[in-house]
Amino acid sequence: MIRFKLAEQIEKKQFQESRRITVQEVAEATGVNRMTLSKILNHKGYSTGTDILDRLCIYFGCRVEELVEHVPD
């Protein structure tokens, strides 16, 4: 299963910028629907496309390995 580390990236960005980052802010900055981000955060095993991963990597300034990981079932 693929596990998203979106919550960790949000926390990291909040710490770096010393401010709160909301899902709505990420949605507006990336063009990714807020509901999609919510599903990534809350639904185990949620699947999404590479275009969304690319947008999130650009926003967080991270590599894809820092955003997703493979977890054996």
C-alpha positions in Angstrom: 0.0 0.0 0.0 1.1 3.6 -0.7 1.0 5.9 2.4 1.0 9.6 1.9 3.1 11.8 4.2 1.1 14.9 3.5 0.4 15.7 7.2 4.1 15.5 7.9 4.9 17.8 5.1 2.3 20.3 6.3 3.8 20.2 9.8 7.3 20.6 8.4 6.2 23.7 6.4 4.4 25.1 9.4 7.5 24.8 11.5 9.8 26.3 8.8 7.4 29.3 8.3 6.3 29.6 12.0 2.7 29.8 11.1 -0.4 27.6 10.6 -0.9 26.0 7.2 -4.5 25.0 6.4 -5.6 22.4 3.9 -7.5 25.2 2.1 -4.3 27.1 1.7 -2.5 24.1 0.2 -5.5 23.6 -2.1 -5.4 27.2 -3.3 -1.7 27.2 -3.8 -1.5 23.9 -5.7 -4.8 23.9 -7.6 -5.6 20.6 -6.0 -9.2 20.2 -4.8 -9.6 20.5 -1.0 -11.6 17.3 -0.9 -8.8 15.4 -2.7 -6.3 16.7 -0.1 -8.7 15.6 2.7 -9.0 12.1 1.2 -5.2 11.9 0.9 -5.0 12.9 4.6 -7.8 10.7 5.9 -8.5 7.7 3.7 -6.1 4.8 4.1 -5.1 3.5 0.7 -6.4 6.5 -1.3 -5.1 6.6 -4.9 -4.2 9.8 -6.8 -2.4 10.7 -10.0 1.1 11.8 -10.6 0.0 15.3 -11.6 -1.2 15.9 -8.0 2.0 14.5 -6.5 3.9 16.8 -8.8 2.0 19.9 -7.6 2.4 18.9 -4.0 6.1 18.3 -4.4 6.5 21.7 -6.0 4.5 23.4 -3.2 6.4 21.7 -0.4 9.8 21.8 -2.1 10.3 18.1 -1.6 11.0 15.0 -3.5 8.3 12.4 -4.1 10.0 10.1 -1.6 9.3 12.6 1.1 5.6 12.7 0.2 4.8 9.0 -0.3 6.1 5.7 0.9 5.4 2.0 0.3 4.1 0.1 3.3 3.7 -3.7 2.9 0.1 -4.8 3.5 
